[in-house]
Amino acid sequence: MRGESEKIWEFGAKSEKNKGNLSYCILLFLLTATNKFIAYFCRHKFDNIHIKSTIRTFV
């Protein structure tokens, strides 16, 4: 019986560690996705401004 409880305890400890790794991966994914979204949005916004100013220059 003692061996069984030790196995369960080890599994519990491993699952706690996995929860930490999972939350870290989710946080990293969210930061990466947010960063890519901001970069895309800024690039798109600045490209439009640049195109409009270029059109005004030539027109």
HTML snippet that shows the backbone in 3Dmol.js (N, CA, C, O; Angstrom):
<script src="https://3Dmol.org/build/3Dmol-min.js"></script>
<div id="view" style="width:600px;height:400px;position:relative"></div>
<script>
const pdb = `
ATOM      1  N   MET A   1       0.824  -1.196   0.000  1.00  0.00           N
ATOM      2  CA  MET A   1       0.000   0.000   0.000  1.00  0.00           C
ATOM      3  C   MET A   1       0.864   1.254   0.000  1.00  0.00           C
ATOM      4  O   MET A   1       0.518   2.267  -0.609  1.00  0.00           O
ATOM      5  N   ARG A   2       1.988   1.166   0.692  1.00  0.00           N
ATOM      6  CA  ARG A   2       2.866   2.327   0.771  1.00  0.00           C
ATOM      7  C   ARG A   2       3.396   2.703  -0.620  1.00  0.00           C
ATOM      8  O   ARG A   2       3.508   3.884  -0.952  1.00  0.00           O
ATOM      9  N   GLY A   3       3.714   1.704  -1.412  1.00  0.00           N
ATOM     10  CA  GLY A   3       4.217   1.967  -2.762  1.00  0.00           C
ATOM     11  C   GLY A   3       3.183   2.657  -3.636  1.00  0.00           C
ATOM     12  O   GLY A   3       3.523   3.531  -4.433  1.00  0.00           O
ATOM     13  N   GLU A   4       1.930   2.270  -3.490  1.00  0.00           N
ATOM     14  CA  GLU A   4       0.852   2.891  -4.270  1.00  0.00           C
ATOM     15  C   GLU A   4       0.714   4.375  -3.953  1.00  0.00           C
ATOM     16  O   GLU A   4       0.595   5.200  -4.859  1.00  0.00           O
ATOM     17  N   SER A   5       0.732   4.715  -2.659  1.00  0.00           N
ATOM     18  CA  SER A   5       0.565   6.121  -2.276  1.00  0.00           C
ATOM     19  C   SER A   5       1.756   6.953  -2.747  1.00  0.00           C
ATOM     20  O   SER A   5       1.594   8.118  -3.112  1.00  0.00           O
ATOM     21  N   GLU A   6       2.948   6.362  -2.739  1.00  0.00           N
ATOM     22  CA  GLU A   6       4.119   7.085  -3.240  1.00  0.00           C
ATOM     23  C   GLU A   6       3.985   7.346  -4.737  1.00  0.00           C
ATOM     24  O   GLU A   6       4.340   8.422  -5.219  1.00  0.00           O
ATOM     25  N   LYS A   7       3.472   6.363  -5.469  1.00  0.00           N
ATOM     26  CA  LYS A   7       3.273   6.554  -6.909  1.00  0.00           C
ATOM     27  C   LYS A   7       2.259   7.664  -7.178  1.00  0.00           C
ATOM     28  O   LYS A   7       2.456   8.499  -8.061  1.00  0.00           O
ATOM     29  N   ILE A   8       1.180   7.661  -6.409  1.00  0.00           N
ATOM     30  CA  ILE A   8       0.161   8.704  -6.583  1.00  0.00           C
ATOM     31  C   ILE A   8       0.757  10.069  -6.266  1.00  0.00           C
ATOM     32  O   ILE A   8       0.497  11.042  -6.974  1.00  0.00           O
ATOM     33  N   TRP A   9       1.562  10.145  -5.197  1.00  0.00           N
ATOM     34  CA  TRP A   9       2.180  11.420  -4.819  1.00  0.00           C
ATOM     35  C   TRP A   9       3.119  11.901  -5.923  1.00  0.00           C
ATOM     36  O   TRP A   9       3.128  13.086  -6.260  1.00  0.00           O
ATOM     37  N   GLU A  10       3.920  10.973  -6.495  1.00  0.00           N
ATOM     38  CA  GLU A  10       4.826  11.348  -7.580  1.00  0.00           C
ATOM     39  C   GLU A  10       4.039  11.851  -8.782  1.00  0.00           C
ATOM     40  O   GLU A  10       4.428  12.829  -9.419  1.00  0.00           O
ATOM     41  N   PHE A  11       2.938  11.183  -9.091  1.00  0.00           N
ATOM     42  CA  PHE A  11       2.112  11.624 -10.217  1.00  0.00           C
ATOM     43  C   PHE A  11       1.546  13.019  -9.955  1.00  0.00           C
ATOM     44  O   PHE A  11       1.518  13.860 -10.853  1.00  0.00           O
ATOM     45  N   GLY A  12       1.095  13.260  -8.718  1.00  0.00           N
ATOM     46  CA  GLY A  12       0.572  14.579  -8.355  1.00  0.00           C
ATOM     47  C   GLY A  12       1.635  15.647  -8.492  1.00  0.00           C
ATOM     48  O   GLY A  12       1.357  16.746  -8.972  1.00  0.00           O
ATOM     49  N   ALA A  13       2.848  15.334  -8.077  1.00  0.00           N
ATOM     50  CA  ALA A  13       3.939  16.303  -8.178  1.00  0.00           C
ATOM     51  C   ALA A  13       4.256  16.584  -9.645  1.00  0.00           C
ATOM     52  O   ALA A  13       4.515  17.727 -10.024  1.00  0.00           O
ATOM     53  N   LYS A  14       4.235  15.540 -10.462  1.00  0.00           N
ATOM     54  CA  LYS A  14       4.502  15.734 -11.886  1.00  0.00           C
ATOM     55  C   LYS A  14       3.408  16.561 -12.545  1.00  0.00           C
ATOM     56  O   LYS A  14       3.695  17.411 -13.387  1.00  0.00           O
ATOM     57  N   SER A  15       2.149  16.319 -12.168  1.00  0.00           N
ATOM     58  CA  SER A  15       1.065  17.075 -12.788  1.00  0.00           C
ATOM     59  C   SER A  15       1.130  18.542 -12.376  1.00  0.00           C
ATOM     60  O   SER A  15       0.795  19.416 -13.175  1.00  0.00           O
ATOM     61  N   GLU A  16       1.555  18.832 -11.147  1.00  0.00           N
ATOM     62  CA  GLU A  16       1.728  20.231 -10.732  1.00  0.00           C
ATOM     63  C   GLU A  16       2.817  20.888 -11.573  1.00  0.00           C
ATOM     64  O   GLU A  16       2.670  22.034 -11.997  1.00  0.00           O
ATOM     65  N   LYS A  17       3.899  20.170 -11.813  1.00  0.00           N
ATOM     66  CA  LYS A  17       4.978  20.712 -12.638  1.00  0.00           C
ATOM     67  C   LYS A  17       4.480  20.931 -14.067  1.00  0.00           C
ATOM     68  O   LYS A  17       4.812  21.938 -14.692  1.00  0.00           O
ATOM     69  N   ASN A  18       3.689  19.994 -14.583  1.00  0.00           N
ATOM     70  CA  ASN A  18       3.151  20.136 -15.933  1.00  0.00           C
ATOM     71  C   ASN A  18       2.197  21.316 -16.030  1.00  0.00           C
ATOM     72  O   ASN A  18       2.168  22.002 -17.052  1.00  0.00           O
ATOM     73  N   LYS A  19       1.413  21.566 -14.977  1.00  0.00           N
ATOM     74  CA  LYS A  19       0.524  22.726 -14.984  1.00  0.00           C
ATOM     75  C   LYS A  19       1.330  24.009 -15.071  1.00  0.00           C
ATOM     76  O   LYS A  19       0.939  24.946 -15.767  1.00  0.00           O
ATOM     77  N   GLY A  20       2.463  24.056 -14.363  1.00  0.00           N
ATOM     78  CA  GLY A  20       3.335  25.225 -14.425  1.00  0.00           C
ATOM     79  C   GLY A  20       3.895  25.420 -15.822  1.00  0.00           C
ATOM     80  O   GLY A  20       3.927  26.538 -16.336  1.00  0.00           O
ATOM     81  N   ASN A  21       4.337  24.327 -16.434  1.00  0.00           N
ATOM     82  CA  ASN A  21       4.876  24.410 -17.790  1.00  0.00           C
ATOM     83  C   ASN A  21       3.801  24.817 -18.785  1.00  0.00           C
ATOM     84  O   ASN A  21       4.055  25.594 -19.705  1.00  0.00           O
ATOM     85  N   LEU A  22       2.592  24.284 -18.593  1.00  0.00           N
ATOM     86  CA  LEU A  22       1.496  24.603 -19.504  1.00  0.00           C
ATOM     87  C   LEU A  22       1.118  26.071 -19.398  1.00  0.00           C
ATOM     88  O   LEU A  22       0.917  26.733 -20.416  1.00  0.00           O
ATOM     89  N   SER A  23       1.018  26.586 -18.181  1.00  0.00           N
ATOM     90  CA  SER A  23       0.662  27.998 -18.019  1.00  0.00           C
ATOM     91  C   SER A  23       1.769  28.887 -18.578  1.00  0.00           C
ATOM     92  O   SER A  23       1.484  29.942 -19.146  1.00  0.00           O
ATOM     93  N   TYR A  24       3.033  28.475 -18.423  1.00  0.00           N
ATOM     94  CA  TYR A  24       4.148  29.234 -18.989  1.00  0.00           C
ATOM     95  C   TYR A  24       4.073  29.238 -20.513  1.00  0.00           C
ATOM     96  O   TYR A  24       4.311  30.271 -21.141  1.00  0.00           O
ATOM     97  N   CYS A  25       3.746  28.096 -21.114  1.00  0.00           N
ATOM     98  CA  CYS A  25       3.627  28.016 -22.574  1.00  0.00           C
ATOM     99  C   CYS A  25       2.466  28.868 -23.078  1.00  0.00           C
ATOM    100  O   CYS A  25       2.584  29.542 -24.101  1.00  0.00           O
ATOM    101  N   ILE A  26       1.344  28.836 -22.359  1.00  0.00           N
ATOM    102  CA  ILE A  26       0.191  29.650 -22.755  1.00  0.00           C
ATOM    103  C   ILE A  26       0.542  31.128 -22.671  1.00  0.00           C
ATOM    104  O   ILE A  26       0.200  31.897 -23.569  1.00  0.00           O
ATOM    105  N   LEU A  27       1.226  31.535 -21.592  1.00  0.00           N
ATOM    106  CA  LEU A  27       1.630  32.931 -21.440  1.00  0.00           C
ATOM    107  C   LEU A  27       2.572  33.339 -22.565  1.00  0.00           C
ATOM    108  O   LEU A  27       2.429  34.419 -23.138  1.00  0.00           O
ATOM    109  N   LEU A  28       3.528  32.482 -22.879  1.00  0.00           N
ATOM    110  CA  LEU A  28       4.471  32.777 -23.957  1.00  0.00           C
ATOM    111  C   LEU A  28       3.748  32.895 -25.293  1.00  0.00           C
ATOM    112  O   LEU A  28       4.052  33.786 -26.086  1.00  0.00           O
ATOM    113  N   PHE A  29       2.787  31.997 -25.549  1.00  0.00           N
ATOM    114  CA  PHE A  29       2.010  32.049 -26.784  1.00  0.00           C
ATOM    115  C   PHE A  29       1.217  33.346 -26.877  1.00  0.00           C
ATOM    116  O   PHE A  29       1.190  33.983 -27.930  1.00  0.00           O
ATOM    117  N   LEU A  30       0.565  33.746 -25.771  1.00  0.00           N
ATOM    118  CA  LEU A  30      -0.226  34.976 -25.782  1.00  0.00           C
ATOM    119  C   LEU A  30       0.656  36.195 -26.020  1.00  0.00           C
ATOM    120  O   LEU A  30       0.279  37.097 -26.768  1.00  0.00           O
ATOM    121  N   LEU A  31       1.820  36.229 -25.393  1.00  0.00           N
ATOM    122  CA  LEU A  31       2.726  37.360 -25.603  1.00  0.00           C
ATOM    123  C   LEU A  31       3.204  37.410 -27.049  1.00  0.00           C
ATOM    124  O   LEU A  31       3.280  38.485 -27.643  1.00  0.00           O
ATOM    125  N   THR A  32       3.524  36.256 -27.613  1.00  0.00           N
ATOM    126  CA  THR A  32       3.979  36.206 -29.006  1.00  0.00           C
ATOM    127  C   THR A  32       2.864  36.630 -29.954  1.00  0.00           C
ATOM    128  O   THR A  32       3.097  37.410 -30.878  1.00  0.00           O
ATOM    129  N   ALA A  33       1.654  36.121 -29.731  1.00  0.00           N
ATOM    130  CA  ALA A  33       0.527  36.465 -30.599  1.00  0.00           C
ATOM    131  C   ALA A  33       0.203  37.949 -30.497  1.00  0.00           C
ATOM    132  O   ALA A  33      -0.075  38.592 -31.509  1.00  0.00           O
ATOM    133  N   THR A  34       0.237  38.499 -29.285  1.00  0.00           N
ATOM    134  CA  THR A  34      -0.040  39.924 -29.098  1.00  0.00           C
ATOM    135  C   THR A  34       1.020  40.757 -29.796  1.00  0.00           C
ATOM    136  O   THR A  34       0.707  41.749 -30.454  1.00  0.00           O
ATOM    137  N   ASN A  35       2.273  40.351 -29.652  1.00  0.00           N
ATOM    138  CA  ASN A  35       3.367  41.087 -30.275  1.00  0.00           C
ATOM    139  C   ASN A  35       3.235  41.062 -31.795  1.00  0.00           C
ATOM    140  O   ASN A  35       3.439  42.085 -32.448  1.00  0.00           O
ATOM    141  N   LYS A  36       2.898  39.913 -32.362  1.00  0.00           N
ATOM    142  CA  LYS A  36       2.741  39.816 -33.815  1.00  0.00           C
ATOM    143  C   LYS A  36       1.552  40.647 -34.287  1.00  0.00           C
ATOM    144  O   LYS A  36       1.616  41.272 -35.345  1.00  0.00           O
ATOM    145  N   PHE A  37       0.467  40.658 -33.511  1.00  0.00           N
ATOM    146  CA  PHE A  37      -0.708  41.447 -33.876  1.00  0.00           C
ATOM    147  C   PHE A  37      -0.370  42.933 -33.872  1.00  0.00           C
ATOM    148  O   PHE A  37      -0.742  43.657 -34.795  1.00  0.00           O
ATOM    149  N   ILE A  38       0.334  43.388 -32.839  1.00  0.00           N
ATOM    150  CA  ILE A  38       0.710  44.806 -32.762  1.00  0.00           C
ATOM    151  C   ILE A  38       1.632  45.162 -33.920  1.00  0.00           C
ATOM    152  O   ILE A  38       1.470  46.216 -34.535  1.00  0.00           O
ATOM    153  N   ALA A  39       2.588  44.304 -34.222  1.00  0.00           N
ATOM    154  CA  ALA A  39       3.515  44.570 -35.321  1.00  0.00           C
ATOM    155  C   ALA A  39       2.764  44.628 -36.651  1.00  0.00           C
ATOM    156  O   ALA A  39       3.027  45.509 -37.471  1.00  0.00           O
ATOM    157  N   TYR A  40       1.836  43.702 -36.870  1.00  0.00           N
ATOM    158  CA  TYR A  40       1.051  43.693 -38.107  1.00  0.00           C
ATOM    159  C   TYR A  40       0.187  44.940 -38.202  1.00  0.00           C
ATOM    160  O   TYR A  40       0.114  45.575 -39.255  1.00  0.00           O
ATOM    161  N   PHE A  41      -0.471  45.292 -37.096  1.00  0.00           N
ATOM    162  CA  PHE A  41      -1.362  46.449 -37.088  1.00  0.00           C
ATOM    163  C   PHE A  41      -0.577  47.728 -37.365  1.00  0.00           C
ATOM    164  O   PHE A  41      -1.005  48.562 -38.164  1.00  0.00           O
ATOM    165  N   CYS A  42       0.569  47.880 -36.706  1.00  0.00           N
ATOM    166  CA  CYS A  42       1.381  49.087 -36.902  1.00  0.00           C
ATOM    167  C   CYS A  42       1.904  49.153 -38.332  1.00  0.00           C
ATOM    168  O   CYS A  42       1.886  50.215 -38.955  1.00  0.00           O
ATOM    169  N   ARG A  43       2.369  48.025 -38.849  1.00  0.00           N
ATOM    170  CA  ARG A  43       2.901  48.018 -40.207  1.00  0.00           C
ATOM    171  C   ARG A  43       1.791  48.364 -41.200  1.00  0.00           C
ATOM    172  O   ARG A  43       2.010  49.143 -42.129  1.00  0.00           O
ATOM    173  N   HIS A  44       0.614  47.794 -41.010  1.00  0.00           N
ATOM    174  CA  HIS A  44      -0.511  48.063 -41.902  1.00  0.00           C
ATOM    175  C   HIS A  44      -0.919  49.534 -41.814  1.00  0.00           C
ATOM    176  O   HIS A  44      -1.181  50.174 -42.833  1.00  0.00           O
ATOM    177  N   LYS A  45      -0.969  50.053 -40.615  1.00  0.00           N
ATOM    178  CA  LYS A  45      -1.373  51.440 -40.397  1.00  0.00           C
ATOM    179  C   LYS A  45      -0.351  52.384 -41.028  1.00  0.00           C
ATOM    180  O   LYS A  45      -0.724  53.322 -41.733  1.00  0.00           O
ATOM    181  N   PHE A  46       0.936  52.140 -40.777  1.00  0.00           N
ATOM    182  CA  PHE A  46       1.968  53.029 -41.305  1.00  0.00           C
ATOM    183  C   PHE A  46       2.096  52.900 -42.819  1.00  0.00           C
ATOM    184  O   PHE A  46       2.419  53.878 -43.493  1.00  0.00           O
ATOM    185  N   ASP A  47       1.848  51.712 -43.363  1.00  0.00           N
ATOM    186  CA  ASP A  47       1.869  51.554 -44.816  1.00  0.00           C
ATOM    187  C   ASP A  47       0.768  52.388 -45.453  1.00  0.00           C
ATOM    188  O   ASP A  47       0.993  53.022 -46.484  1.00  0.00           O
ATOM    189  N   ASN A  48      -0.416  52.396 -44.857  1.00  0.00           N
ATOM    190  CA  ASN A  48      -1.507  53.209 -45.395  1.00  0.00           C
ATOM    191  C   ASN A  48      -1.161  54.686 -45.352  1.00  0.00           C
ATOM    192  O   ASN A  48      -1.424  55.412 -46.310  1.00  0.00           O
ATOM    193  N   ILE A  49      -0.576  55.136 -44.253  1.00  0.00           N
ATOM    194  CA  ILE A  49      -0.189  56.546 -44.138  1.00  0.00           C
ATOM    195  C   ILE A  49       0.860  56.868 -45.190  1.00  0.00           C
ATOM    196  O   ILE A  49       0.801  57.913 -45.838  1.00  0.00           O
ATOM    197  N   HIS A  50       1.822  55.965 -45.357  1.00  0.00           N
ATOM    198  CA  HIS A  50       2.888  56.197 -46.333  1.00  0.00           C
ATOM    199  C   HIS A  50       2.317  56.242 -47.751  1.00  0.00           C
ATOM    200  O   HIS A  50       2.703  57.101 -48.543  1.00  0.00           O
ATOM    201  N   ILE A  51       1.410  55.334 -48.074  1.00  0.00           N
ATOM    202  CA  ILE A  51       0.800  55.308 -49.408  1.00  0.00           C
ATOM    203  C   ILE A  51      -0.002  56.586 -49.645  1.00  0.00           C
ATOM    204  O   ILE A  51       0.085  57.182 -50.719  1.00  0.00           O
ATOM    205  N   LYS A  52      -0.778  57.007 -48.656  1.00  0.00           N
ATOM    206  CA  LYS A  52      -1.571  58.226 -48.812  1.00  0.00           C
ATOM    207  C   LYS A  52      -0.677  59.439 -49.009  1.00  0.00           C
ATOM    208  O   LYS A  52      -0.965  60.282 -49.858  1.00  0.00           O
ATOM    209  N   SER A  53       0.403  59.543 -48.243  1.00  0.00           N
ATOM    210  CA  SER A  53       1.292  60.693 -48.393  1.00  0.00           C
ATOM    211  C   SER A  53       2.003  60.645 -49.742  1.00  0.00           C
ATOM    212  O   SER A  53       2.260  61.692 -50.336  1.00  0.00           O
ATOM    213  N   THR A  54       2.323  59.454 -50.235  1.00  0.00           N
ATOM    214  CA  THR A  54       2.961  59.325 -51.549  1.00  0.00           C
ATOM    215  C   THR A  54       1.992  59.742 -52.646  1.00  0.00           C
ATOM    216  O   THR A  54       2.384  60.425 -53.592  1.00  0.00           O
ATOM    217  N   ILE A  55       0.727  59.337 -52.530  1.00  0.00           N
ATOM    218  CA  ILE A  55      -0.275  59.717 -53.533  1.00  0.00           C
ATOM    219  C   ILE A  55      -0.468  61.231 -53.526  1.00  0.00           C
ATOM    220  O   ILE A  55      -0.573  61.847 -54.586  1.00  0.00           O
ATOM    221  N   ARG A  56      -0.516  61.829 -52.349  1.00  0.00           N
ATOM    222  CA  ARG A  56      -0.670  63.287 -52.268  1.00  0.00           C
ATOM    223  C   ARG A  56       0.524  63.996 -52.883  1.00  0.00           C
ATOM    224  O   ARG A  56       0.370  65.057 -53.486  1.00  0.00           O
ATOM    225  N   THR A  57       1.705  63.426 -52.739  1.00  0.00           N
ATOM    226  CA  THR A  57       2.906  64.050 -53.294  1.00  0.00           C
ATOM    227  C   THR A  57       2.843  64.061 -54.818  1.00  0.00           C
ATOM    228  O   THR A  57       3.204  65.057 -55.445  1.00  0.00           O
ATOM    229  N   PHE A  58       2.391  62.967 -55.415  1.00  0.00           N
ATOM    230  CA  PHE A  58       2.372  62.880 -56.870  1.00  0.00           C
ATOM    231  C   PHE A  58       1.136  63.523 -57.481  1.00  0.00           C
ATOM    232  O   PHE A  58       1.151  63.838 -58.671  1.00  0.00           O
ATOM    233  N   VAL A  59       0.080  63.729 -56.727  1.00  0.00           N
ATOM    234  CA  VAL A  59      -1.161  64.282 -57.303  1.00  0.00           C
ATOM    235  C   VAL A  59      -1.206  65.772 -57.178  1.00  0.00           C
ATOM    236  O   VAL A  59      -2.174  66.399 -57.609  1.00  0.00           O
TER     237      VAL A  59
END
`;
const viewer = $3Dmol.createViewer("view");
viewer.addModel(pdb, "pdb");
viewer.setStyle({}, {cartoon: {color: "spectrum"}});
viewer.zoomTo();
viewer.render();
</script>
